[in-house]
Amino acid sequence: MGSQVSKQIERRKEISIQKKVLVDLEESSGETYPGSDYRPSDRKNWMAEFNPEKLHINQIVWPGTHDSATNRIGIPLITRPFAQCQSLSIYRQLCVGTRVFDIRVQEDRRVCHGILTTYSVDVVIGDLKRFLSETESEIVIFEIRTEFGHEDPPEFDKFLEEQLGEYLIHHDNSVFGKTIAELLPKRVICVWKPRKSPAPKHGSPLWSAGYLKDNWIDTDLPSTKFESNMKHLSEQPSVLSRKYFYRVENTVTPQADNPIVCVKPVTNRIHGYARLFITQCFSEGCADKLQIFSTDFIDEDFVDACVGLTQARVEGKA
């Protein structure tokens, strides 16, 4: 008992130290970078504001969400706090400016996070279609995967193609260098990551796992995650030369051996440092590598931070 208490005290000290590292870094370096003062006038149509004939796919800094469809997961006030990573529906996230989604499913096509479940993936697709019908030039990346520990939904690739076929941007490495206008009227890059079923083939309507990469680490320590994100990002090629999407997740994860296991108070340890991360990307010389930037509990300021850097790239300032 005593050793467990001692361990928890040390852990709390480490978390406090790591939080102070980020506070001190923010105070010393600030949060100013090319485009940091930009605010889109219409977040629902922020890509359209940049002129689809000029905005290239590889110029975009894509605001994304982690465990995107968990706003109604589990039982409110009982199990939900342990798995909820977003408070907004998929449709509301799209309207606020989110353009990359992380959807986890189980065998019956219900969205899940670990052992907890929520609505059917039909709800997700319905939200996406509603948004697409209300906009004209917004491109969306949908990553759909079978959750760890679950079986693939039967014939799910065919289901996705049937539901989203008219919108799907087929796999093609030339997509990365194209403008939005060159892709329209297609609007959705759908990455399907099954656990056992065959992966999508080259040239198919769906994209395989290798085209959306990240280096996620399982930690609740904010400075450790911040530094790991920077290290792995710096090892990537520039967005102008690589033929895959690379994601950085500005999140930390509750740990079972810690008294605080609810998502929100844990992920809040790093949530407010998105702009600091972008600033440090410039300081470390890897701002040209940042592409998908994801978060828990997305808000307007996170979207603006990404859109601002996109604007700077379009104007040749970054």
Secondary structure, DSSP 8 states (H G I E B T S, - for coil): -HHHHHHHHHHHHHHHHHHHHHHHHHHHH-S--TTTT---S-GGGTTGGG-TTT-BGGG--EEEESSTT-TT-SSTTTTGGGT---SS-HHHHHHHT--EEEEEE-TTSEEEETTEEEEEHHHHHHHHHHHHHH-SS--EEEEEEE-TTS---TTHHHHHHHHHGGGB----GGGGGSBHHHHTT--EEEEEE-SSS----TTSSSB-GGGEEE-------HHHHHHHHHHHHHTS--TTT-SSEEEEE------TTSS---HHHHHHHHHTTHHHHHHHHHHTT-GGG--EEEESS--HHHHHHHHHHHHHHHTT--
